[in-house]
């Protein structure tokens, strides 16, 4: 992993970033209190609802803002990338290059490949002034890819925001309806979350973690470990519960079919 500073810097952006996640979790819990009956809701369904409400809000509000910054926030370079020497960044003269360095700029695409085909622009939260870009610049201290427009991350987030978030909201709806099919949909989404997590970090593992910084407790254990492992442990729990519920449903159906068959024979 890249290491730049072993000290922990907690500023207003750090606090607001952590508070935003806590606020979203609190909102998900309050929604469960409001929408799920207290008396006859199984604890597994309540946890399932809270997690997917949290999931839908995180994907829509936070990761949606990441995509917004990837597509609509950019720094215009004085000359197109193909016209300068990538190995000699000093040739990127002027205010634009100095600003890129100051904001922690790092090229996230291979040589000759440009996000949206724009060779004179650098996209991402590194170059934004809106509050959500500041949030993603904070997380990018641990994983630099989230400050720019990494092709793998953006591709996965398009699926996450476009499909994962609506599906998580639909699962919440099924929880409110006490629809037993909720475990089928929750299982499918859990598999997608696990796949997405693997594909997010596998390129880093295979390339020596060049974009990751675990130099202090906050970056390593809060940003990288805790916030990402939530989308590992909980999906595995969902798959475990889904397997049990679907297995019991199939067993009940087989038992009912057997009873019906015996009843027909007696007749």
C-alpha positions in Angstrom: 0.0 0.0 0.0 1.1 3.6 -0.6 2.0 5.4 2.6 2.2 9.1 2.8 1.6 10.0 6.4 1.3 7.8 9.5 -0.6 10.5 11.5 -4.3 10.6 11.9 -5.8 13.9 10.7 -9.4 14.4 11.9 -10.9 17.6 10.6 -14.5 18.9 9.9 -14.7 16.9 6.7 -13.8 13.7 8.4 -16.4 14.2 11.1 -19.1 15.2 8.6 -18.3 12.1 6.4 -18.7 9.8 9.4 -21.8 11.6 10.6 -23.4 11.3 7.2 -23.1 7.5 7.4 -24.5 7.5 10.9 -27.4 9.7 9.9 -28.3 7.4 7.0 -28.2 4.4 9.3 -30.4 6.2 11.8 -32.9 7.1 9.0 -33.0 3.4 8.0 -33.8 2.4 11.5 -36.5 5.0 12.0 -38.1 3.9 8.7 -38.2 0.3 10.1 -40.0 1.6 13.2 -42.4 3.6 11.1 -43.2 1.0 8.4 -42.8 -2.4 10.2 -45.3 -3.5 12.8 -43.5 -3.9 16.2 -45.4 -6.9 17.5 -45.2 -9.6 14.7 -42.1 -8.6 12.7 -39.4 -11.3 12.9 -36.0 -9.9 13.9 -34.5 -11.2 10.7 -37.0 -9.2 8.6 -36.4 -6.1 10.7 -32.6 -6.4 10.2 -33.2 -7.2 6.5 -35.3 -4.0 6.1 -32.8 -1.8 8.0 -29.9 -3.1 6.0 -31.5 -2.6 2.6 -32.9 0.8 3.5 -29.4 1.8 4.5 -28.1 0.2 1.4 -30.5 2.0 -0.9 -29.8 5.4 0.7 -26.0 4.9 0.6 -26.1 3.8 -3.0 -28.4 6.7 -4.1 -27.1 9.6 -2.0 -23.4 8.9 -1.5 -22.5 6.7 -4.5 -24.8 8.6 -6.7 -22.9 11.7 -5.8 -19.7 9.9 -6.7 -21.0 9.2 -10.2 -22.2 12.8 -10.5 -18.7 14.1 -9.8 -17.2 11.5 -12.2 -19.3 12.7 -15.1 -19.8 16.4 -14.4 -16.8 17.6 -12.3 -13.5 18.0 -14.1 -10.3 20.0 -14.4 -9.4 21.3 -17.8 -5.8 20.8 -18.7 -3.8 23.5 -20.6 -3.0 20.9 -23.3 -4.4 17.4 -24.1 -2.7 14.5 -22.3 -1.4 12.9 -25.5 0.5 16.1 -26.2 2.6 16.0 -23.1 5.1 13.5 -21.6 3.4 11.5 -18.9 6.8 10.5 -17.5 7.7 14.2 -17.1 4.8 15.9 -15.3 6.7 19.1 -15.1 5.8 19.6 -18.8 2.2 20.1 -17.6 2.8 23.7 -16.9 0.6 26.4 -15.5 -2.2 26.7 -12.9 -4.1 23.6 -14.1 -1.1 21.2 -13.4 -0.3 22.9 -10.0 -4.0 22.5 -9.0 -4.0 18.9 -10.0 -0.9 18.2 -7.8 -2.4 20.2 -4.9 -5.6 18.1 -4.9 -3.7 14.8 -4.9 -4.0 14.2 -8.6 -3.1 10.7 -9.9 -3.7 9.3 -13.3 -6.3 6.5 -13.1 -6.5 5.4 -16.7 -3.9 3.6 -18.9 -1.7 5.7 -21.2 -3.7 6.8 -24.3 -7.1 6.0 -22.6 -9.2 9.0 -21.4 -12.4 9.0 -19.4 -15.3 9.9 -21.8 -12.7 10.3 -24.5 -11.8 13.7 -23.2 -8.0 14.0 -23.4 -7.9 17.5 -22.0 -9.9 16.9 -18.8 -9.4 15.1 -15.5 -12.7 14.0 -14.0 -13.7 13.3 -10.4 -14.1 14.6 -6.9 -10.5 15.8 -6.7 -11.5 18.7 -8.8 -14.9 19.6 -7.3 -16.1 22.3 -5.0 -19.4 20.8 -3.9 -19.9 19.3 -0.5 -20.1 15.7 -1.8 -16.8 16.0 -3.7 -15.2 17.0 -0.4 -16.7 13.8 1.2 -15.2 11.7 -1.6 -11.8 13.4 -1.4 -11.8 12.4 2.3 -12.4 8.8 1.4 -9.9 9.0 -1.4 -7.2 9.6 1.2 -7.5 5.8 1.8 -8.3 4.8 -1.8 -7.3 7.3 -4.4 -9.5 5.8 -7.1 -12.6 7.4 -5.5 -11.2 10.9 -6.0 -11.0 10.5 -9.8 -12.7 8.5 -12.5 -11.3 5.0 -12.3 -12.9 2.9 -15.1 -13.5 -0.2 -13.0 -15.0 1.7 -10.1 -17.2 3.8 -12.3 -18.5 0.8 -14.2 -19.4 -1.0 -11.0 -21.0 2.1 -9.5 -23.2 2.5 -12.6 -24.6 -1.0 -11.8 -24.8 -0.3 -8.1 -26.6 3.0 -8.3 -28.8 2.0 -11.3 -29.8 -1.5 -10.3 -28.6 -2.2 -6.7 -30.3 0.8 -5.1 -33.7 0.3 -6.7 -33.5 -3.4 -5.9 -32.7 -2.7 -2.2 -35.7 -0.3 -2.0 -37.9 -3.1 -3.5 -36.6 -5.5 -0.9 -37.7 -3.0 1.8 -41.2 -3.0 0.2 -41.3 -6.8 0.3 -40.3 -6.7 3.9 -43.2 -4.4 4.7 -45.6 -6.7 2.8 -44.1 -9.7 4.6 -43.7 -11.3 1.2 -41.7 -14.6 1.5 -40.2 -13.9 -1.9 -38.0 -11.2 -0.2 -35.3 -13.8 0.5 -35.0 -14.6 -3.2 -34.4 -11.0 -4.1 -32.2 -10.4 -1.1 -30.1 -13.4 -2.0 -29.6 -12.1 -5.6 -28.6 -8.7 -4.4 -26.3 -10.2 -1.8 -24.4 -12.1 -4.5 -24.2 -8.9 -6.6 -22.8 -7.0 -3.6 -20.1 -9.7 -3.0 -19.2 -9.7 -6.6 -18.9 -6.0 -6.7 -16.7 -5.9 -3.7 -14.4 -8.4 -5.1 -14.1 -6.6 -8.4 -13.5 -3.3 -6.6 -10.5 -4.6 -4.8 -9.1 -7.4 -6.9 -7.4 -5.0 -9.4 -5.6 -3.4 -6.4 -4.5 -6.8 -4.9 -3.2 -7.8 -8.3 -1.2 -4.6 -8.8 0.3 -4.2 -5.4 -2.3 -1.9 -3.8 -0.9 1.2 -5.5 -4.0 3.3 -4.9 -4.6 2.3 -1.3 -3.1 4.0 1.8 -3.3 2.1 5.1 -0.8 4.2 6.8 -2.9 5.0 9.9 -5.8 3.5 11.8 -8.5 5.7 10.2 -7.6 4.9 6.7 -6.9 1.2 7.2 -9.5 0.1 9.7 -12.3 2.6 9.4 -12.3 3.6 5.7 -10.9 0.5 4.0 -11.8 -2.4 6.4 -15.0 -1.4 8.3 -16.9 0.4 5.5 -16.1 -2.3 2.9 -16.4 -5.4 5.1 -20.0 -4.4 6.0 -20.8 -5.3 2.4 -19.1 -8.7 2.9 -20.4 -9.9 6.3 -24.0 -8.8 5.9 -24.5 -10.2 2.4 -23.0 -13.6 3.7 -25.5 -13.5 6.6 -28.3 -12.8 4.1 -27.3 -15.7 1.9 -27.2 -17.9 5.0 -30.7 -16.8 6.0 -32.0 -17.0 2.5 -30.7 -20.6 2.2 -32.5 -21.6 5.4 -35.8 -19.9 4.6 -35.9 -21.3 1.0 -34.9 -24.7 2.3 -37.8 -24.7 4.8 -40.2 -23.5 2.2 -39.2 -26.3 -0.2 -39.5 -28.8 2.6 -43.0 -27.5 3.6 -44.1 -27.7 0.0 -42.8 -31.3 -0.4 -44.5 -32.3 2.9 -47.8 -30.7 1.7 -47.5 -32.5 -1.6 -46.9 -35.8 0.1 -50.0 -35.3 2.4 -52.1 -34.4 -0.6 -50.9 -37.4 -2.5 -51.8 -39.7 0.4 -55.2 -38.1 0.6 -55.9 -38.8 -3.0 -54.9 -42.5 -2.6 -57.3 -42.9 0.3 -60.1 -41.5 -1.8 
